[in-house]
């Protein structure tokens, strides 16, 4: 039996992250949900410097609620690190309705499929 190569794992992770990005661009959680494990979490720091977040459903509610991405927003995968069945990735997005985001993802390969298990974000005002 052939073992998956690093290139195959990298491409599979990029596909997962692209689901997230496309869901953001179209403001539809239904597009991004397949990228996330049902037990995934999201965390960040609020304006008062306090930890905020919880189950990933909070992200989906925001996306389906009053989230309005800028048509000029641009983003991309900055890096992907893979170690066996674990991976981390970073996506930077500029000018999404006046904000910039740096998102850090932790992924696991479960039953042969890569899935996001946690997302940590940093938000700052667009220049």
C-alpha positions in Angstrom: 0.0 0.0 0.0 1.3 3.4 -0.9 1.7 6.0 1.9 0.4 9.5 1.2 3.1 11.9 0.3 3.7 15.3 1.9 2.6 16.9 -1.4 -0.8 15.0 -1.2 -1.3 16.1 2.4 -0.3 19.7 1.6 -2.8 19.8 -1.3 -5.6 18.3 0.9 -4.9 20.9 3.6 -5.0 23.7 1.0 -8.4 22.4 -0.2 -9.7 22.5 3.3 -8.5 26.0 3.9 -9.9 27.1 0.6 -13.4 26.0 1.8 -13.0 28.3 4.7 -11.8 31.2 2.5 -14.6 30.7 0.0 -17.2 30.7 2.7 -15.8 34.0 4.0 -15.8 35.6 0.6 -19.4 34.5 -0.1 -20.6 35.0 3.6 -22.0 31.5 3.7 -21.2 29.2 6.5 -22.6 26.2 4.5 -19.5 26.5 2.2 -17.0 26.6 5.1 -18.6 24.0 7.5 -17.1 21.0 5.8 -13.6 22.3 6.6 -14.3 22.1 10.4 -14.6 19.2 12.7 -18.0 19.3 14.5 -16.1 19.8 17.8 -13.8 22.6 16.5 -13.3 25.8 18.5 -12.5 29.4 17.7 -10.7 31.8 20.0 -9.3 35.3 19.9 -8.7 38.3 22.1 -11.4 41.1 22.4 -10.8 44.8 22.5 -10.3 44.7 26.3 -7.5 42.1 25.9 -9.7 39.2 27.2 -10.0 35.8 25.7 -13.2 35.3 23.7 -14.6 32.3 21.8 -15.9 28.8 22.1 -17.5 26.3 19.8 -17.0 26.9 16.0 -20.8 27.5 15.7 -20.1 31.1 16.9 -18.1 31.7 13.6 -20.9 30.2 11.5 -23.5 32.4 13.3 -21.3 35.5 12.6 -20.8 34.6 8.9 -24.6 34.0 8.4 -25.5 37.0 10.4 -24.3 40.5 9.8 -21.0 39.7 8.2 -20.4 41.6 5.0 -17.1 41.0 3.3 -15.6 43.8 1.2 -15.5 42.9 -2.5 -11.9 44.1 -2.6 -10.8 41.8 0.3 -7.7 39.7 -0.5 -6.3 36.8 1.5 -4.0 33.9 1.2 -2.3 31.0 2.9 0.9 32.2 4.4 2.2 28.8 5.6 1.4 25.2 6.3 3.4 23.0 8.6 2.7 19.2 8.6 4.0 16.7 11.2 2.4 13.3 10.6 -1.3 13.5 11.2 -1.1 17.1 12.7 -0.8 20.4 10.9 -0.9 24.1 11.5 -1.6 26.8 9.0 -1.9 30.6 8.7 -4.1 32.7 6.5 -3.8 36.5 6.3 -6.7 38.5 4.9 -6.7 42.2 4.2 -9.5 44.7 4.3 -12.6 42.7 5.1 -15.1 45.5 5.9 -12.4 47.6 7.4 -10.5 44.9 9.2 -7.5 42.6 8.6 -7.4 39.1 10.0 -4.6 36.7 10.8 -6.1 33.3 11.3 -4.1 30.3 12.8 -5.6 26.9 12.1 -4.8 23.6 13.8 -5.7 20.5 11.7 -5.8 16.8 12.3 -5.9 14.0 9.8 -8.7 11.7 11.0 -9.7 8.6 9.1 -7.6 9.8 6.1 -9.2 13.2 6.0 -7.8 16.6 7.1 -10.1 18.7 9.3 -9.8 22.0 11.2 -10.0 21.4 15.0 -9.3 24.9 16.2 -9.0 28.4 14.8 -7.3 31.3 16.6 -7.6 34.7 15.1 -6.1 38.2 15.4 -8.1 41.1 14.2 -6.8 44.6 13.5 -8.1 47.7 11.7 -7.2 47.9 8.0 -4.7 50.6 7.1 
